[in-house]
Amino acid sequence: MRYASFAGRRMPHTHFVRCGLDEADFADADLSGAVFRDCSLAGAVFQNTRLAAADFTSAIGFVIDPMTNPLLGARFSLHGLLGVVAKFGLVVE
């Protein structure tokens, strides 16, 4: 589903399983409680995307700005957190 557009869609609790979602557009979508199990999200666009309680624990390649995307209760692996703090230029060792 590379380059797919989910922009503006209401898709709470959707389960994406083993999906290639590289370059997908999730801008302005409601993905509250969504699960991204074993998904690749390289280059995916998250802008004003509602991601409260979403599960990214086994997803890879994403970059999500916590300042423009509600993430309350979202789940990430330790490695995946790098995609959340990337904008801050932090060095994690």
N, C-alpha and C positions, 0 to 999 in steps of 0.2 A: 504494500500500500504506500509505496514511496510517492511523495508529492501529493498525497491525498489532502483534501481540504475538509476540515471539520469546523471551520470558522463560524462562530455564532451559533453553533448547534447546542442543544440541551441534551447531554448524554450522561447523566449521573449514573454511577455504579456500572458503567460499561466495563467489560473485561476484554482487554487486548492480550492475546496469548500467542507468544512466539511470532510476533509481527515485525516486519521491517517497516518502520514508520519514519525513515530518514526523510528529512525535508518536509514532513507533514505540517500543515497549518492548523493549529489549535487556538488561534487568536479569538478572544471573546467567547470561547466555548465554556459550558458548564460541565466539568468532568469531576465533580465532587464524588468522592468514593470510588473513582475508577481504579482499575488494576492494570498495570503495564507489566505483565509477567513475561520475562525473558524477551523483552522488546528492545530493538535498536531505535534510538530517537536522535541520531546525529543530525544536526541542522534543523531539527523540528522547531517550529515557532510557537512559543508560549508567551502571549501578550494579553494581559487582562483576562487570563484563563482562570476559572475557579477550580482550584485543585485541593480544596479542603478534604482531608482524610483519604486522598489518593495514595496508592501503593506503588512506589518506584523501586522497591527493594531489590528486584532482579533486573531492572532496566539499565541500559547502558547508553552512553553518548549524549545525554541530554544536558542542556544548560537552561536553567530556569531562574529568572530574576525574582527574588522574594519580595522586592519592593513593588512589583507591578502584578503579582499573581498571588492571590490568597492561598496560603499553604497550611493553615492551622490543622494540626493532626495528621498531616501527610507523612508517609513513611519512606525512609531512604536507608540504604546501606551506608556504611561509613565511607566506602569508595564513592558512592553516588552523591554524597554531600558536596564533593568537589564541584559538581555541576550546579549547585545552588549558591555556593560562595564565590564562584569564578569572577563575578563582576567586581568583587572587592579587592582583587589582586593579592589575596593572602597566599602565603607559602605554607603548605601543609607537608610535614615530613613524617 
